[in-house]
Amino acid sequence: MNNQRLDKFISGQLNMTRKNAKNDIRHGYVTVNSKKLTDPSAVINTESADITYKGEKINYKKYVYILLNKPSGILSASNDKTRRTVVDLVPKELKRQGLFPVGRLDKDTTGLLIITDDGTFAHDCISPKKNIPKCYIAHLDGKVTKQMCEIFASGVILADGTVCKPAVLEPIDENFAKITITEGKYHQIKRMFGAVGLGVNALHRQSLGNLVLPETLNFGECVEMTEKQLKSALSQV
Ligand code: URA
């Protein structure tokens, strides 16, 4: 399982095309266990081999986990022909192939978004069966009433008849409210508020599981997640 072709390893870890990886290997830019290896199809052990590229050691990571404070106006996707995506915001040193956002925030939604290449982790974060709470602050075009909180608690029925899982709605002040859901249907929060007659002016994701978006992370900034943050993201609270 830890064995991989050298060209695949180089292109994956260094975010370059397979063709460029092959060329660089043939040019002798890669050493494995202190020896130049010029055969792109050579199979290496990714866990134990000591690999360098142009003299720099490659610190192998099976997966990468990045925390982004998503700004408004950016698409939650891996790539797009014309528009900027959240993966475009990942700095060069964390970039690699196969990155994707864990769930989608709407283009105008801001806040906590994880970007990874680990499909199992992503599935665990977003599966409704895992009950991971996602907490948002919503700016609404009206006031939240006690009755709305009760409707959210018992499960909102969306305009198309879809029944949502129970959610926690807490008014903050004026037209702001905190909402916690454990699933992620398309435009879910906007549609939930729509079902009780409120429009959403702005939406910001504050937390996922026990992981709270750090206040020090500005809009558009990314950091690599710590082990502790990874565990927090998957906790059911
Ligand atoms: N619900 C929405 O309506 N939009 C988001 O971006 C996230 C949850």
Boltz pocket constraint, residues with backbone or C-beta under 6 A from the ligand:
constraints:
  - pocket:
      binder: B
      contacts: [[A, 104], [A, 105], [A, 106], [A, 107], [A, 109], [A, 185], [A, 186], [A, 187], [A, 188], [A, 189], [A, 190], [A, 191], [A, 203]]
      max_distance: 6.0
